[in-house]
Amino acid sequence: MKYIDEFNDPDLARRLLDEIRATATRPWALMEVCGGQTHSIIRHGIDQLLPEQVELIHGPGCPVCVTPLEVIDKALEIASRPEVIFCSFGDMLRVPGTGRDLFRVKGEGGDVRVVYSPLDALELARRHPDREVVFFAIGFETTAPANAMAVHQARRLGLGNFSLLVSHVRVPPAIEAIMTAPECRVQGFLAAGHVCSVMGTAEYPELTERFRVPMVVTGFEPLDILEGIRRAVRQLERGEHRVENAYPRAVREEGNPAAVRMIEEVFEVTDRAWRGIGRIPGSGWRLSDAFRAFDAEHRFDVTGIRTEEPAECRSGEVLQGLIKPTECAAFGTTCTPRTPLGATMVSSEGACAAYYLYRRMNAPTPQAEGAAREEMNPVA
C-alpha cells in the first residue's frame, strides 16, 4: 500500500475486525500510547467496533496535556515581559495556567506568536536583535530533533537573543511508570509510531521482558490501528511478549540515527514532572551544559514557581488511563473547549478533546456498544 486512502478501506477493516474477534477468547486491555492514535480511534469508532473482550485504554501520549502547570505558568511569566517575543505552536495557547493562558497574555499586550517550526522562531531572533525570542519547546521524542537543531543553529549563528523554554518528555520511562502503578490494568501497548520513527525500538525489548507485555509499534490510520490491535491480541493469546513493528513504512529498528545524534548533543536526560501524573525519573530532557546559555528558564529566572492543580479536574486520571473522559463530572459541563479546566480538553491530541469533538458525551451502555459494533461503518 502506498497511499493514505488505502489505510481507510472498509472491507479490509472488517476483515481485520473479524480476525480480532476470532482471536480474542478472553478479556484484554490494551493502551494506545499516542494522543494522535486516540483521536483516530474515537473519530472512527474503532473502540466501539472491537469485540467486547478487547478494551482500549487511552494513555498519556499528548505532549501538550502532560506539560506541567508550573511550566505553563513559567511560559506565562516570560511571555508577559515587554522585551520578549514568545513563540509557540498554536495548541499551547489555550492550555490553562493558574488563572490565565497565553491567549490572555496576548490580549493583555504580550507579544505571543504562533509558529510552525522552532526555525521560524530562530528567524525572528535574527530579524529582531533588540528583542528576546523564546520558543516553547515541548513534546515527546518526535519534536526534539527540530528543537535541538534550532539551538544548535542559534549557537552557530551567534544569536544570543534566542532561547528555549524546555518541557520535553520521553515515552519509555512513562511506560515503566504506568506498569508499576498499583492500579495498572494494561496488558499490552500500541507504541507511538512517530516516536519510534525518531528513536527506533531499542528501548522497548527490556520493557516487554520485564513486564511481560507485548508492544506493537502502530501508525495512525484505521487499518494501522486495527493491525496493531490484531497483533497485540495474537501475542496475548499465545502468551508472548515482544516488540513488533506494524508501521514499517515509517519506522526502522534503529530509528533516525542523525536525529538521535542531534538530540544527544544538545539535550541530557533529566527527571520531569508530568501534569496530573507527577514526577517520573529520567522521563525528560533539558539542555546540556554546552547549551545552557539558551535555557529560558534560567535566563529569565523563573525557576521558583510552584502551583496546584484545580481539584475538580481529573485529567491526571484520564492521562493514566484510570478513567475515560466521560467519567469526570466536569466533562462537557464546567469543562469545555471554551472553558477548559485541563489541557486534555484543548489539545489537538487530548482524550477529552477527542470525546467532546466526536460527541462522546456520555459513557456508552453495553447495549449501545453492541449496536455500534453491528451498525457502524468501521471507517469515516
C-alpha positions as CSV (number, residue, x, y, z in Angstrom):
1,M,0.0,0.0,0.0
2,K,1.3,3.5,-1.0
3,Y,-1.5,6.0,-0.3
4,I,-3.3,7.1,2.8
5,D,-6.8,6.2,1.4
6,E,-5.7,2.6,1.2
7,F,-5.4,2.6,5.0
8,N,-9.1,3.6,5.3
9,D,-10.5,0.7,3.3
10,P,-13.8,-0.5,5.0
11,D,-13.6,-4.0,3.6
12,L,-10.1,-4.5,4.9
13,A,-11.2,-3.0,8.2
14,R,-14.0,-5.6,8.5
15,R,-11.6,-8.4,7.8
16,L,-9.2,-7.2,10.5
17,L,-12.1,-6.9,12.9
18,D,-13.2,-10.4,12.1
19,E,-9.7,-11.7,12.8
20,I,-9.6,-9.9,16.1
21,R,-12.9,-11.3,17.0
22,A,-11.8,-14.8,16.1
23,T,-8.6,-14.5,18.0
24,A,-9.8,-12.9,21.3
25,T,-11.0,-15.6,23.7
26,R,-10.8,-13.7,27.0
27,P,-10.7,-10.0,28.1
28,W,-7.6,-8.0,27.2
29,A,-6.8,-4.3,28.0
30,L,-4.5,-2.5,25.5
31,M,-3.2,1.0,25.9
32,E,-2.6,3.3,22.9
33,V,0.3,5.5,23.9
34,C,-0.1,8.3,21.4
35,G,-2.8,11.0,21.5
36,G,-3.0,11.0,17.7
37,Q,-4.0,7.4,17.9
38,T,-6.6,8.2,20.5
39,H,-8.2,10.8,18.2
40,S,-8.2,8.3,15.3
41,I,-9.8,5.6,17.5
42,I,-12.6,7.9,18.7
43,R,-13.1,9.6,15.3
44,H,-13.6,6.2,13.5
45,G,-15.4,4.5,16.4
46,I,-12.8,1.7,16.5
47,D,-13.2,1.1,20.2
48,Q,-16.9,0.6,19.7
49,L,-16.4,-1.9,16.8
50,L,-14.0,-4.2,18.7
51,P,-15.3,-7.3,20.4
52,E,-16.2,-6.8,24.0
53,Q,-13.2,-8.8,25.1
54,V,-10.8,-6.1,23.9
55,E,-10.7,-2.8,25.8
56,L,-8.6,0.2,24.7
57,I,-7.2,2.4,27.4
58,H,-6.1,5.9,26.5
59,G,-2.5,6.7,27.6
60,P,-0.6,9.9,28.4
61,G,0.6,10.4,24.8
62,C,-0.4,14.0,24.4
63,P,2.7,16.3,25.0
64,V,0.6,19.4,25.5
65,C,-1.5,17.6,28.1
66,V,1.4,16.4,30.2
67,T,3.2,19.7,30.2
68,P,3.1,20.6,34.0
69,L,1.1,23.5,35.3
70,E,4.3,25.1,36.7
71,V,5.9,25.1,33.2
72,I,2.8,26.8,31.8
73,D,3.0,29.5,34.5
74,K,6.7,30.0,33.6
75,A,5.7,30.5,30.0
76,L,3.0,33.0,31.0
77,E,5.5,34.9,33.1
78,I,8.1,35.0,30.4
79,A,5.6,35.9,27.7
80,S,4.3,38.9,29.7
81,R,7.7,40.6,29.6
82,P,7.9,43.6,27.2
83,E,11.3,42.6,25.8
84,V,10.1,39.1,24.8
85,I,8.7,37.7,21.6
86,F,7.2,34.4,22.9
87,C,6.7,31.7,20.2
88,S,4.7,28.5,20.4
89,F,2.7,26.0,18.5
90,G,-0.9,27.0,18.3
91,D,-2.3,24.3,20.6
92,M,-0.5,25.6,23.6
93,L,-2.2,29.0,23.6
94,R,-5.5,27.8,25.2
95,V,-3.9,25.5,27.8
96,P,-4.9,26.9,31.2
97,G,-2.2,28.0,33.6
98,T,-3.0,29.4,37.0
99,G,-5.8,31.9,36.2
100,R,-5.0,32.6,32.6
101,D,-3.5,31.3,29.3
102,L,-1.2,32.5,26.5
103,F,-4.2,33.9,24.7
104,R,-5.0,36.1,27.7
105,V,-1.4,37.2,27.8
106,K,-1.6,38.2,24.2
107,G,-4.8,40.1,24.8
108,E,-3.1,42.0,27.6
109,G,-0.4,43.2,25.2
110,G,2.2,40.4,25.3
111,D,4.0,39.6,22.0
112,V,2.8,36.0,21.7
113,R,3.2,34.4,18.2
114,V,2.1,31.1,16.7
115,V,4.9,29.5,14.7
116,Y,5.0,26.2,12.7
117,S,8.7,25.3,13.5
118,P,11.3,26.4,16.0
119,L,13.3,27.5,13.0
120,D,10.6,30.2,12.5
121,A,11.4,31.5,15.9
122,L,15.1,31.4,15.1
123,E,14.4,33.6,12.1
124,L,12.5,36.1,14.3
125,A,15.6,36.3,16.6
126,R,17.7,37.1,13.6
127,R,15.3,39.8,12.4
128,H,14.8,41.3,15.8
129,P,18.2,41.5,17.5
130,D,16.8,44.0,20.1
131,R,14.2,41.5,21.4
132,E,14.5,38.3,23.3
133,V,12.9,35.5,21.3
134,V,11.7,32.4,23.3
135,F,10.4,29.2,21.8
136,F,8.2,26.9,23.9
137,A,9.9,23.6,23.3
138,I,7.5,20.8,24.3
139,G,6.8,17.4,23.1
140,F,7.9,13.8,23.1
141,E,10.9,12.4,21.2
142,T,9.2,13.4,17.9
143,T,9.7,17.1,18.2
144,A,13.1,17.0,20.0
145,P,15.3,16.9,16.9
146,A,14.0,20.1,15.4
147,N,14.2,21.9,18.7
148,A,17.8,20.6,19.2
149,M,18.6,21.8,15.7
150,A,17.3,25.3,16.4
151,V,19.5,25.7,19.4
152,H,22.5,24.3,17.5
153,Q,21.9,26.8,14.8
154,A,21.5,29.7,17.2
155,R,24.9,29.0,18.7
156,R,26.5,28.6,15.3
157,L,25.0,32.0,14.2
158,G,25.8,33.7,17.5
159,L,22.1,34.6,18.2
160,G,22.4,35.4,21.9
161,N,18.8,36.6,22.0
162,F,17.3,33.2,21.3
163,S,16.3,30.6,23.9
164,L,14.1,27.6,24.6
165,L,11.7,27.0,27.5
166,V,12.1,23.2,27.5
167,S,9.5,20.7,28.6
168,H,10.4,17.6,26.7
169,V,9.3,14.1,27.9
170,R,10.3,10.6,27.0
171,V,8.0,7.6,26.4
172,P,9.8,4.6,27.8
173,P,10.0,5.9,31.4
174,A,6.3,6.8,31.2
175,I,5.5,3.2,30.2
176,E,7.5,2.0,33.2
177,A,5.6,4.3,35.5
178,I,2.3,3.1,34.1
179,M,3.2,-0.6,34.6
180,T,4.5,-0.1,38.1
181,A,1.4,1.8,39.3
182,P,-0.7,-0.3,41.7
183,E,-3.9,0.5,39.7
184,C,-2.4,-0.7,36.3
185,R,-4.7,-2.9,34.2
186,V,-2.6,-2.6,31.0
187,Q,-1.7,-5.9,29.3
188,G,-0.3,-4.7,26.1
189,F,0.7,-1.5,24.3
190,L,0.2,0.1,20.9
191,A,3.5,2.0,20.7
192,A,3.6,5.5,19.2
193,G,4.8,5.2,15.6
194,H,6.1,8.8,15.2
195,V,8.2,8.5,18.4
196,C,9.7,5.2,17.1
197,S,10.4,6.8,13.7
198,V,12.9,9.0,15.5
199,M,14.2,6.8,18.3
200,G,13.8,3.3,16.9
201,T,12.7,0.4,19.1
202,A,15.9,-0.4,21.1
203,E,14.4,0.8,24.4
204,Y,11.3,-1.4,24.3
205,P,12.5,-5.1,24.4
206,E,13.7,-4.6,28.0
207,L,10.3,-3.3,29.0
208,T,8.4,-6.1,27.2
209,E,10.6,-8.7,29.0
210,R,10.4,-7.0,32.4
211,F,6.7,-6.5,32.5
212,R,5.8,-9.4,30.1
213,V,3.6,-7.2,27.9
214,P,3.6,-7.1,24.1
215,M,4.4,-3.8,22.4
216,V,3.3,-3.3,18.8
217,V,4.6,-0.1,17.0
218,T,1.5,1.3,15.3
219,G,0.6,4.0,12.9
220,F,-2.4,6.4,12.9
221,E,-4.8,5.4,10.2
222,P,-7.7,3.0,10.9
223,L,-6.1,-0.1,9.3
224,D,-2.8,0.8,11.1
225,I,-4.6,0.7,14.5
226,L,-6.6,-2.4,13.8
227,E,-3.5,-4.3,12.6
228,G,-1.7,-3.2,15.8
229,I,-4.6,-4.5,17.9
230,R,-4.7,-7.7,16.0
231,R,-1.0,-8.4,16.5
232,A,-1.2,-7.4,20.2
233,V,-4.2,-9.7,20.9
234,R,-2.5,-12.5,19.0
235,Q,0.6,-12.2,21.2
236,L,-1.5,-12.1,24.4
237,E,-3.5,-15.2,23.4
238,R,-0.3,-17.1,22.7
239,G,1.4,-16.0,25.9
240,E,4.0,-14.0,24.1
241,H,5.6,-10.6,24.9
242,R,7.8,-9.0,22.4
243,V,8.2,-5.9,20.2
244,E,6.5,-6.0,16.8
245,N,6.8,-3.3,14.1
246,A,3.4,-2.9,12.4
247,Y,4.4,0.5,10.9
248,P,7.4,-0.4,8.7
249,R,6.7,2.3,6.2
250,A,7.8,4.9,8.8
251,V,9.8,3.0,11.5
252,R,13.1,1.2,11.4
253,E,14.6,-0.6,14.3
254,E,17.5,1.9,14.5
255,G,15.2,4.9,14.1
256,N,16.8,8.0,12.7
257,P,20.5,8.0,13.7
258,A,21.2,11.6,12.6
259,A,18.2,12.8,14.7
260,V,19.3,10.8,17.7
261,R,22.8,12.2,17.5
262,M,21.5,15.8,17.4
263,I,19.3,15.1,20.5
264,E,22.2,13.6,22.4
265,E,24.5,16.5,21.6
266,V,22.1,19.2,22.7
267,F,20.0,17.6,25.5
268,E,20.6,15.5,28.5
269,V,18.2,13.2,30.4
270,T,16.6,14.6,33.5
271,D,13.7,13.9,35.8
272,R,10.5,15.5,34.6
273,A,7.1,16.3,36.1
274,W,4.1,15.2,34.1
275,R,0.9,17.2,34.5
276,G,-1.7,15.3,36.5
277,I,0.7,12.3,37.0
278,G,3.7,13.6,38.9
279,R,7.5,13.4,38.7
280,I,8.9,10.4,36.7
281,P,12.6,9.7,37.0
282,G,14.6,10.1,33.8
283,S,11.5,10.9,31.8
284,G,12.6,14.2,30.2
285,W,15.3,16.2,28.6
286,R,16.9,19.5,29.4
287,L,19.6,21.5,27.6
288,S,23.0,20.1,28.3
289,D,25.8,22.2,29.9
290,A,27.2,23.2,26.5
291,F,23.8,24.8,25.5
292,R,22.7,26.0,29.0
293,A,23.1,29.7,27.8
294,F,20.0,29.1,25.7
295,D,17.8,27.9,28.6
296,A,15.0,30.5,29.0
297,E,14.1,29.1,32.4
298,H,17.4,30.2,33.8
299,R,17.8,33.3,31.6
300,F,14.6,34.8,32.9
301,D,14.9,33.4,36.5
302,V,11.6,31.6,36.7
303,T,12.8,28.5,38.5
304,G,10.9,29.1,41.7
305,I,7.2,28.9,40.5
306,R,5.0,26.5,42.4
307,T,1.4,25.6,41.5
308,E,-1.6,23.5,42.5
309,E,-4.0,21.8,40.1
310,P,-7.7,22.5,40.3
311,A,-9.4,19.8,42.4
312,E,-12.3,19.3,40.1
313,C,-10.1,18.4,37.1
314,R,-9.5,14.7,36.7
315,S,-7.3,14.9,33.7
316,G,-4.4,13.2,35.5
317,E,-6.6,10.1,35.9
318,V,-7.5,10.3,32.2
319,L,-3.8,10.6,31.2
320,Q,-3.0,7.5,33.3
321,G,-5.8,5.5,31.7
322,L,-7.7,5.1,35.0
323,I,-10.9,6.7,33.8
324,K,-12.5,7.7,30.5
325,P,-13.2,11.4,30.0
326,T,-17.0,10.9,30.4
327,E,-16.3,9.6,33.9
328,C,-15.2,13.1,35.0
329,A,-18.2,15.1,36.4
330,A,-16.7,18.3,34.9
331,F,-16.5,16.9,31.4
332,G,-18.8,18.8,29.0
333,T,-20.3,20.9,31.8
334,T,-17.8,23.2,33.6
335,C,-15.0,21.9,31.4
336,T,-15.4,22.5,27.6
337,P,-13.0,23.7,24.9
338,R,-14.1,27.3,25.6
339,T,-13.7,26.9,29.4
340,P,-11.1,24.2,29.9
341,L,-10.0,23.1,33.3
342,G,-7.1,21.0,31.9
343,A,-5.0,20.6,28.8
344,T,-6.7,17.3,27.8
345,M,-9.8,19.4,26.8
346,V,-8.0,21.8,24.5
347,S,-5.0,20.0,23.0
348,S,-5.4,18.6,19.5
349,E,-4.3,15.2,20.9
350,G,-6.1,15.3,24.2
351,A,-8.5,12.5,25.0
352,C,-11.1,14.8,26.5
353,A,-11.0,17.0,23.3
354,A,-11.5,13.9,21.2
355,Y,-14.5,12.8,23.2
356,Y,-16.0,16.3,23.0
357,L,-15.2,16.8,19.3
358,Y,-16.7,13.5,18.2
359,R,-19.7,13.8,20.6
360,R,-18.9,11.0,23.0
361,M,-20.7,12.9,25.7
362,N,-22.0,10.0,27.8
363,A,-20.5,6.7,28.9
364,P,-21.9,4.1,26.5
365,T,-24.1,1.3,27.8
366,P,-23.2,-2.3,26.8
367,Q,-26.4,-2.3,24.7
368,A,-25.2,0.8,22.8
369,E,-21.8,-0.6,22.3
370,G,-23.2,-3.8,20.9
371,A,-25.4,-1.9,18.5
372,A,-22.4,0.2,17.3
373,R,-20.5,-2.9,16.5
374,E,-23.3,-4.2,14.3
375,E,-24.3,-0.9,12.6
376,M,-21.3,1.5,12.5
377,N,-19.1,1.7,9.4
378,P,-15.5,0.9,10.6
379,V,-14.1,4.0,9.0
380,A,-15.4,7.5,8.4
